[in-house]
């Protein structure tokens, strides 16, 4: 992300240039993951980006830094796909189902990106274990949605990030199993996971003194 302008035109142009190049390198890495899979090498990234390795390391100090930025970008893509589902008139259960469908649709379109990010969360590979801390967009967005649902009904909406992380982690593992062992259709996967998410959301709200009916308009 770009910081605020300094008033120094030359410095601001350089920072804008760096931000653009970094964004381009991140997108190139996403394409490389799509093509070469979640266990890609830096050589694969260099090939996809069409830049020499020294240039890559001028903008990202090491592989861990680059992969953390890629993880954050993937979460941004998920947020961009999922969050519009929460701004339409629907029942509580329909919102959960539509958001899950948008999420799984993106995963199906770019399965290697999903494997890369989710696999890093549950991997012992030190170079990618910080992705969860560095890419909080999806968790933060879901926490805000849960908090709003609870607060508008008079409940305590504080510290719901733990609930959001638990829901996201459970869904991610279920979707990862489906990608690796697609024994059911995408629609059946959505049918199975929707009540899991709804149950967690409903139970979390109930624990805070709020009852949300599945057929309730949001």
N, C-alpha and C positions, 0 to 999 in steps of 0.2 A: 504494500500500500504506500501511496505517496504521502509524505508529510506536507504541512502547510508551506506555502511559498515563503522564501526568506527575504525577498526584495532584491536579491542579487540575480539579475537576469541570466547571467552565464551559469551560475550555480543551479538555478532553477531549471534551465534547459538541460543541463547535464543530469540532474536528478530525474527529470521527465524521460530522458533518453534511457537511463538505467532502468527505470520502471517498465518502459516499453520492452526493452530487450529481455528483462527478467520474465515478463509475462509471456513473451514469445517462446522463451526456453522452457517455461513450464508447460505451455501448450504442446510443444514438440515432445516433451517427455510423456505427456498424456498419450500422444499418438504412438510413441515408441512402446508404451505399455500395452496399448491396444494390439499392436503388431507382434511384439516379442514376448508378451506375457508378463506376469507379475514379478518374475525373477530376473528381469532384464539387467544388463550390465551398463556401466557408464559408456562403454563403446557403442552400445545400441542407442543410447541417448544422443551421443555425438553424431552418429550416422543420421538419425532422424532429424536432428536440428540443423545439420549441415554446417557445423562450426567446429573449429579445432578444440581439443580438450582444454588448453590453457585459457581460451576465451570463456568456456563454461565455468571454470574455476575462478575467473575474475568476478563473476556475478553470484556464484554460490560457492562458499568456501570449501565444502566437501559434499559427498554424496548424501549424507544425513540431512544437511540443510536443504538441498534440492528436493529430496523425497518428502521432507516435512511440508515444503511449499506445495508439492503436488497433492499430498493428502488433504491439505487445506482447500485447495482448488476443487478437488473432487467433492468435498463436503459442500462447497458453494454451489456446485452443479446440482447436487441433491436438493439443497434448500430452494434453489430457483425453480426446480421441478415440483417440489412438494408443497411449498408454502401457499401458492395460489389456491390450493384446495381448501384452505381454511378461511377463504374470503368469499365463499359462495353460500347461498341459503340452502341448508340441508339439515338432516337430523344428525345427532351426535354420532351415531353408528355409521351413517353414510359418509360423514367427514373422515372418519378413521379409515373406512374402506377405500375412499377415493385417494387419500394421501398415500396409503400403502400401495395402491395400484400404480400411482405415479412413480413411487420409489422403485418398485419392482420393474416397471417398464424401462427406467433408466438403467438399472442393473442388467437387464436382458440385452439392452442395446450395447453396453460397454462392460461386459463381464470381467475382462481382465483388470480394468480399473478398480472394480469392486473387490476382486480377489486381492489386488495389491494393497488397498487400504485396510480392508478387514483382516487380511492375513497378517499384516504388520501389527495389528492390535493384539493378536494372540500368538505372536511369534517370539522366539528367544533371540532373534537377530537384533543385536544392539543397534545397528545402523538405522533401524526403523521403529524402535520401541517408543520414541518420543512423538510419533505422529498423532497419537490420541491427545496428548497435551497441546500440541501445536495447531491442531485443526478442530476447534471447538464449535464451528459454525452451526452444524446440524444439532448438536446437543443444546446449544444456547437457544436456537430457534424453537426447538420442541419445548424447552423449559418455559419459554415465554408464553407459548400456546397453553400449556397446562396451567400455568399461574393465572392467566387471564380467565380460563374456564372456571377455576376455583374462586378467584376473587370476585368475579361478577355475581357469584352466588353467595357471597358473604363469608367465604372460607379463607383460611390462611394459605396464601400462595407462595410463602417463602421457602427457599431451599428445596425446590422440586427438581433440582438438577440431578439428584441421585436417582429419583424415579425415572427421569428422562433417559439417563445413561443405562439404567437397567433394562428399560423397554427397548432402546436402540440396540443394545448388545444382544438381547435375546432374538430380536428380529434378524439382526445381521447373521447370527449363526444359523438360523433356520434358512435364510435365503442362500447362504454359502453352501449348506448341505444340498439345497435344491440345484444350485449351479453344478455342483460336483456329481450329484446323483439325481438327475431329473426324472424320477420315477412317477411324478404327477405333473399335470399341466400347470401353466402359470395361473390360470383361473382357480384351480383347486388349491394352489399354494395361497392365493389371496383369501380364499374361503377359509382355509385353516388358520391363517395368522390373524385375520381380522378379530375374531373373538379373543385371542390372546392379548392383543393390544387393548381392545376395549375393556377387557377384564381388569387389566392393570390400571388403566386410566380411571375406571369407575371405582375400583377399590381404593386407589390413592385419594380420590375425592371424598369417598365415604369416610376414610380415616380422618379427614379434616372437617368432618361435619357437613359435607355437601353431597346431596344425592343428584346424580345426573342420569335421567332415563335415556335409554338408547334411542327412543323415538322422539326425544325432545329436540325442538328446533334450536339451532345454534345462532 
